[in-house]
């Protein structure tokens, strides 16, 4: 048994059915296979990145891996394989468009990897993961560009022997479901301070750090 678009033929069709069954359909669903597939996916992608980037530190490798295994990437890959058309969903999920929901698609892809591992062993599963994910890995940007602004600002300052910035919350405003957070990022050695806002405190801090970094010329190295 196989699925069009999936480069593997199952010997045990029950495993494939389980990998495609959402919990809304019953007790026998893909969640256990998802748990297994998630671990295998992370290992295979980690090993591939370790091989391709022999000089990259752990933090860079983690950022690169995160770009590959995050939900939106996996959902896009699942759509490319046509998994959405074969998902087994409960009536409520069917009516609400579950076959196109990012989280369900990503989970089902991980479950598929887990099912392939149980059906054909590690080598077969690795081969499928490589075939599905290598195009994403090969198109990854440089690890430096994946660092968030706070990390880049911290490293820029540390490289020049300068103290780390300080962040403080200025105020919160708006209704509970639509709050805006206003924060300031201050360079303690010069007193320079930039304010920014965002839908979360973290996002506001990242925005403020990006502005400080741009002012320092950090985005240009």
Secondary structure, 3 states (H helix, E strand, C coil): CECCCCCCECCCHHHHHHHCECHHHCCCCCHHHHHHHHHHHHHHHHHHHHHHCCCCCHHHHHHHHHHHHCHHHHHHHHHHHCHHHHCECCHHHHHCCHHHCHHHHHHHHHHHHHHHHHHHCHHHHHHHHHHHHHHHHHCCCCHHHHCCHHHHHHHHHHHCCCCCCEEEEEEEECCHHHCEEEEEEECCCCCCEEEEEECCHHHHHHHHHHHHHHHHCHHHC
